[in-house]
């Protein structure tokens, strides 16, 4: 097991930042005011069309424990498939490398919920960050327990990571996920048909629908993901949350597959490992520095937040935080 302290000694201390981060976030929100409310809300999930499309928030969590935020960064939204990053962390912790027998590591280049690809590839999803892959991960997470136990574990993990025990599932969103979940059920049945699920489809989708409905703020989300920026180690306590090698692999997947068939564009424009959700949230990781969470509900044609991705682009221009810099 790698030593978390090694990671800590490599921290670029945030105080070394050449800019005032609060000013940078305020300026970033001001920069995108012309885009506020733009993009489309995902009509296949009715609960997400009831959100005010003009919401706009961004938060940064640094390895020294400080957080900075601007706009609606303390308003909760359903994190949708950003949750896939956390369920993947837990599943890797619990079942280890055998997870990769069930799910691949390649970019999908297809929509989040492509059935075609799953059929062609005989029920083994391309990667754990698209819908089908996330459901395979959930199936593994259930393991020998029940769907409810798996959901509770995930909730406890998130609450502990963000240091806020009030994080909950938005039940109305969870119901809406299930009501609008025909396509996700189809994906799950495909995988079951190819013997790639060990639990009944309804159990698996019930975990997936609930994890998509977890309500968090940008600030909570950024804090919860800090271990991914520090080789799997909580930079504040030194606790190892995930093996360093696994944390790095999750970051690699976030670069190649974090935004469905929009991942290349995101890497090109922002240059950080990231994960989008169809609620308009985006989580981005700045290795050895911290994390960024942005939220703006309107989406581009690939399902990534239109204004959220522009905010990240503007912030990275100011901070120089691209991993390719
Ligand atoms: N609940 C959404 C769905 O299953 C999540 C997808 C996403 O955020 N990419 O369609």
Boltz pocket constraint, residues with backbone or C-beta under 6 A from the ligand:
constraints:
  - pocket:
      binder: B
      contacts: [[A, 79], [A, 80], [A, 81], [A, 82], [A, 112], [A, 113], [A, 129], [A, 131], [A, 177], [A, 184], [A, 208], [A, 212], [A, 276], [A, 277], [A, 278], [A, 279], [A, 303]]
      max_distance: 6.0
